[in-house]
Structures are given as C-alpha cells and as structure tokens.
Amino acid sequence: MTRKSAVMYEGENAFKTSHPKAKVTSSLPKTSTLGSSARSRTELKLTDMGLPGLGYIMGGGFPTSSVYLLTGQTGSYYQAFAQQALYNMAKAETKVAYYTIESTSEDVLQDMATFKWDVNEYLDNGSWVFTRLIPPTLKTIAGKTPEDPREQTLDLPPNSLTSLTEDFSERLKEGRWTALNIAYLLNCYPEQEITDLVMYWVNAAHTFGGIHFILMPEGTHSESHLNYLKSIVDGVLSFRFAQGFEQAEGEIEIQKLRRVIPKVKTVRHAIQDDGLVIETSARVG
C-alpha cells in the first residue's frame, strides 16, 4: 500500500477563510512541509511569504529554493508583491538582498513606504542590503547622483555579468532572499549573458535555498527570449490590475509552478493600506 505524504501547516489560522473585503493584518510568514518521497531525501517546503490568505488559497503556498519571474504592466503591483514578501521575511529574521539598477534604493524605500513597510531597522543591522548595479551605460548618470550610504554599488563590465553572478552567489550563501529588476540589463547585455545569469540563479537556488524574484515589465522585450527565460525559472506569475467597486484589485495568473500542482491558476487580491491581501472566498455571479 502506498502511503501519501502528509502536509503539515504551521499556525492555527492556516485554514481559516476570510472575507475578501475585510481588513486583514499581515502576519509573519507561515511554512509548510511536504514529506520526502522514496525518490528524494529532500523535503519540499512551502511558504505563504506572510501574505494574508496566500497559504490558504494555494494549499500551503509556494515552494522555497526557487526562482520566480514576476511580470506585469505598470500599475499591476508585481513589484509590490516581491517587496511585501521580502519585507515579511525580514520581519521573520530572514536576510534580504535587493538589487536596483535604474532606480535607487531611495526610490524603492519610497514605494514601500506607501504600504508602511519600513526596513530601516534591517538596513541598520545589515539583514537588508541594497546593491545598485552600474552598467557602463549608467556610469555617467550614477556619477552625478549623490551617494547613498545605505546602498552598496557594483560596477558591471561591458558584455559580461560574471561579477553579478559572483555577488549573487555570496548573498545566497548568506541565506538571503533576493530581488532583481532585469529589464535594463536586457537592453544592454547579450541575450546569452542574461540566459546564463538566470540559469545560474536557478541552479544556485536549488542548492542553497531561499526565494528569489526576477522582475520584468510586460511588453518591453523580445517575446521569444522572455518565453525562454520562463522555461528556465521555477515559477512564472503574471499580474493584472483591475478596479473594484470599493478598492483597487488585481489578479495573479500562475503560468508556471514547478514541484507542486496549484489548487488554483488565478489568484485575486485587493490592494489595501498595508499591501496585497489575497481573496480566499469565491465570488458569486
């Protein structure tokens, strides 16, 4: 007789439904574990990333040790999703490395302040690190920008992303979750360099763990290359914005998810004062 692997959920409210319009206070991230199979000695861990309702609607959450590509049009909150997840993990004492390029760390902090996500404490103790990447095409602009003592800088040589790969490797070994908006790099580096970078991140994430977000706006790059990158990463989430009757709302389409079968393919969420809140009950009509 084959014994099915049990799923264990942390937290007494893991399966409690909530009204989609209700104000929900963000909690620390919950994790769940799928028992190891006969073919693998590695337990599959899922996380709700501290987003209210995500663990319930997804049957535990998203697999860790993974790289996720988040895409969406401007205003669809795909970047806010990553920022909220990283902020929640920082509160749970997980280290974070946030890479910026055309935006500064101050830009990111201002965006996060919209939802009252204050990471200054984590910047001070080093658990949250901003690293601004400076490709050759941005050196002149970066040189005219006042230095921010809260961010580190990494000069990138032309036609090679090896230094970024090495930096990411060090951050991952520190146990950090990461985020990188890859759009600008796609404009100034060969496609093969981008592909090699993503392949390395995926393999390293499988080895060292954590969750890592690659952010990319829709409709700005080669569709064929984007599809190839989607085939490499562990998960692809596409964000769409919709205006609700009482509040801003949106949908997350789960285009790809490795190692688990999602309970749903589309996740609806509301935009509230403290971030994204996942709807956990079906709509009527």
C-alpha positions, 0 to 999 in steps of 0.5 A: 500500500502506498502511503501519501505524504502528509502536509503539515501547516504551521499556525492555527489560522492556516485554514481559516477563510476570510472575507475578501473585503475585510481588513486583514493584518499581515502576519509573519510568514507561515511554512509548510512541509511536504514529506520526502518521497522514496525518490528524494531525501529532500523535503519540499517546503512551502511558504505563504511569504506572510501574505494574508490568505496566500497559504490558504488559497494555494494549499500551503503556498509556494515552494522555497529554493526557487526562482520566480519571474514576476511580470506585469504592466505598470500599475499591476503591483508585481513589484509590490508583491516581491517587496511585501514578501521580502519585507515579511521575511525580514520581519521573520529574521530572514536576510534580504538582498535587493538589487536596483539598477535604474532606480535607487534604493531611495526610490524603492524605500519610497514605494514601500513606504506607501504600504508602511513597510519600513526596513530601516531597522534591517538596513541598520543591522545589515539583514537588508542590503541594497546593491545598485548595479552600474552598467557602463551605460549608467556610469555617467548618470550614477556619477552625478547622483549623490551617494547613498550610504545605505546602498552598496554599488557594483560596477558591471563590465561591458558584455559580461555579468560574471561579477553579478553572478559572483555577488549573487552567489555570496548573498545566497550563501548568506541565506538571503532572499533576493530581488532583481529588476532585469529589464535594463540589463536586457537592453544592454547585455547579450541575450546569452549573458542574461540566459546564463545569469538566470540559469545560474540563479536557478541552479544556485537556488536549488542548492542553497535555498531561499526565494528569489524574484526576477522582475520584468515589465510586460511588453518591453522585450523580445517575446521569444527570449522572455518565453525562454527565460520562463522555461528556465525559472521555477515559477512564472506569475503574471499580474493584472490590475483591475478596479473594484467597486470599493478598492483597487484589485488585481489578479495573479495568473500562475503560468508556471509552478514547478514541484507542486500542482496549484489548487488554483491558476488565478489568484485575486487580491485587493490592494489595501493600506498595508499591501496585497491581501489575497481573496480566499472566498469565491465570488458569486455571479 
